[in-house]
Amino acid sequence: MDEPNLIFRRVPAGESPARELLAAMESELTELYGLATVGSTPSATPADFSAPGAGFIVLYRGERAIACGGIKAIGPGMGEIKRMYVVPDERSRGHARRLLAGLEELARELGHAAVRLDTGNRQPHALALYDGAGYRRIPDYNENVYASYWFEKDL
């Protein structure tokens, strides 16, 4: 499953290539849910990913950026996984699992003992990923209008 030409790099969320990956994710979510999500979901701005206890990573295949995601601090020892995205032509290759594991490792490095995340009801692959990765379902913790499922995992 490990591929030697895959590498994670910390990248500021407001800079290239993170900015382009996030724009592609936003476009896809807008199409999927039929509404613009900017400003209507819990904050996950570039500043949120550069605050203490936060960070953003990009997964590269060689020099090509193929996936991204971030950790946002939401409380003492608690991080939130945000903005997970894999480019369409790289899906179904295990990159989402790799990205999730990379984000969990980043959260540990940032000092978090647990992480939370959410997903919507039009993202069944994400739901299966989180269920399969040991996340437990919890009540709504962030009032994300596009989310239908909320999760937490001790690290």
C-alpha positions, 0 to 999 in steps of 0.5 A: 500500500505504501508508495515511495513516490508519495510524500506529505508536506506542510503547506500554508493553506492560503498558498499554492498548491493548497489554495487550488486544491481547496478551490477544487474541493469547494467547487465540487461541494457546491455542485454536490450540495447545490448551494455555495458553502463558503460562509455557511459552514464552520470556519476553516480559513487559511488563518484557522490552519496557521493558528496555534494547534493547527496545520495544513498538509498536502500529499504529493505524488512526485511533484504533483499535489494530489490531496490535502487537509488540515487540522484546526484547534477547537479546544484544549487537546481537541483538533478538527479535521477539515477540508479533506480532498483528493483530486478526482483522477487519484481517487480509489487508490487509498489516498483518502486513508493515507491522508486521514492517517497523515492528518491524525499524525499531524494532530498528535504532533500538534498536541491533540489527544483527539480529533473530530470531523463531520461529513454530509449525507451525499458523501458515502465514501467519506462516511465509510472511511471514517467508520472503517478508521475507528471513528465513533459517531457523536452528536452535532458539535459544530452546527455545520448545515451540510453535515449529517454525521459527526465523529470523534477519535482518540489519538 
